[in-house]
Amino acid sequence: MDALTGSAPGRAFVVTAVVAAVLAAATCSRAGAWWVAYAPPLVVAPVTAVAEGLSGGAAEGHGKGFATAAVHWAVNAFPAMAAAEAALLAVLAARWIRSRRTTRRNGA
């Protein structure tokens, strides 16, 4: 939605990244949690770069123009990355605490 207005990925992108991270953390296996924990930056960064490129925010050519555009993409992607990572870690921590309590109750 934000790409249609010509602005950088904004609130809709952040909300989507957070929802995706929460769903991934809630449904992953215990062993898969290690893989999911590192996913938000690896997913959000390329999505931001593609969104910027499609909205005309990409610099043409190579060199300094491309480096400047890459820094711009990283700055635009950071709020979504940070929010998604924080939500993901909160869900994983809640799952870990719940599993510890269940283990103690069962006496194992």
N, C-alpha and C positions, 0 to 999 in steps of 0.2 A: 504494500500500500504506500509506504513512504517513497519507494522508487518511482512511483507514478508522479509524485509531486516534485521530483528532481532533487530531493534532499538526501542526505546520508541515511542509511538504515537507522530507524529510530525506535520508538516504543513498541510498535508491532513486532519488530525483529527481536527486541529484548524479551518480550513476553513469549514469543514462539520459541526462542532458545531456552528459556527457563522451563517452559512446559515440556519440551523435548528432553531436557536433562533430567527433570523429575521423573518422567515416565521411564527413561532408561535406567535410572537408579532404582526405581521401585520394582522393575521387572527383571533385572539382571540376576544372574546366579551369584553366589558368594565369590566364586573364583573370577567371574566376569567383572566384579566390582573394581578390580585393579585396572582393567581395560577401560571401563566406563569413566573412571575418575579423571583420565587424561583426555577424554574426548572433546569437551567443549571448545578449547582453543583450536584443536585440529579440525573441527567442523565449522566453527564460526568464522575463522579467518578466510578460508577459501570462499565461503558463501558471501561474505562481505566484499571480497575482491571481485567476484562475478557480478554482484549487485551494482557495485560502483562502475564496473566496466559497461554493463548494460544501460546504466543511467547516464552515461557520457562522462563519468568522473575519471575515466582512465586517461593517463597521459600517453600521448602518441610518441612512438620512438623508444629509444633506450637511454641509458645513462642517468643524468641528474633528474630528468623529468620523470622517469620511471621510479627512481628512488624516492623522490618527493611524493609521488602517488602512493607508493607502498607504505610510507610513514603515515600518510593521510588515512589509508585503509585501516592500518593498525589502530590509530586513534579512534576511528569510527567504530571499530569492532570491539574495543575494550569494554564498554559498559555491558554489552551482551555477553561477552566471555566471562566477566567477573560475576555477573548476576547468575548465569547458568552454572558456573563452577560452585558458587556459594550455595545455591539451591540443591545441587547434586550432592555436595558434601554433607549438607544438613540431612537429606534423606538417607544417605549411607550411614551417617552417624546414628540416626534414629533406628535404622534396621539393626545395626550392631548392638546398640543398647538393648533393644527388644529381644534379640537372640540371646544375649547374656542373661537377661532376667528369666527367660524361658528355661535356659540351661540350669540355672540355680534352683528354680522351682521343681524341676524334674530330678534334682539330686545327682546329675551327671557331672 
